[in-house]
């Protein structure tokens, strides 16, 4: 039961954050559809609470909007994968699937970033050619890191000058 409650919460946050809920009725319909999906999955089973939530806990460490788009795009993809094995002849499953697809399209930049991260993990850092290329790029990478951290410091110091806290 807790998982589905968290799922509704996650979907609600996603939809509201990215402007995909035109009105409260749309969200209420989605909640009704999710309640039916809960029944399909027998989500009141006692093992649902074991181990705590699987998505919402992981969301707490992602604070920036662009960061959230990355993780949320992956979570939406996982929900869509889960729904592939369900009976899509049911209206509530189709509605949820359609809403998730709409959300996934709006988060496509996050999906692309996930693919970049996956590609990075596949690099063979023991390969001499890859090592040579990496060494050639090291200074540029460090410069970009320096640019990023100095812009954050600038923003913070500008805020502190403006704020009379």
Residue pairs with C-beta under 8 A, 6 or more apart in sequence:
1 38
1 43
1 44
1 48
1 49
2 48
2 49
2 52
2 53
3 43
3 48
3 49
3 53
3 54
4 34
4 37
4 38
4 41
4 43
4 48
6 53
6 55
6 56
7 34
7 55
7 79
8 31
8 34
9 56
10 55
10 56
10 59
10 75
11 30
11 34
11 99
12 21
12 27
12 31
14 20
14 72
14 75
14 76
14 103
15 21
15 27
15 30
15 99
15 103
16 27
17 65
17 68
18 103
18 106
18 107
20 99
20 102
20 103
20 106
21 27
29 95
30 95
30 96
30 99
32 92
33 91
33 92
33 93
33 95
33 96
34 92
34 96
36 90
36 92
37 86
37 92
37 93
37 96
38 44
40 86
40 87
40 90
40 93
55 75
58 71
59 68
59 71
59 72
59 75
62 68
62 70
62 71
69 107
69 109
69 110
69 113
70 110
70 113
70 114
71 110
72 103
72 107
72 110
73 104
73 107
73 108
73 109
73 110
73 111
73 113
73 114
74 110
74 111
74 114
76 100
76 103
76 104
76 107
77 104
77 111
79 100
80 97
80 100
80 101
80 104
83 93
83 96
83 97
83 100
86 93
87 93
88 94
88 97
104 111
123 130
124 130
125 131
125 134
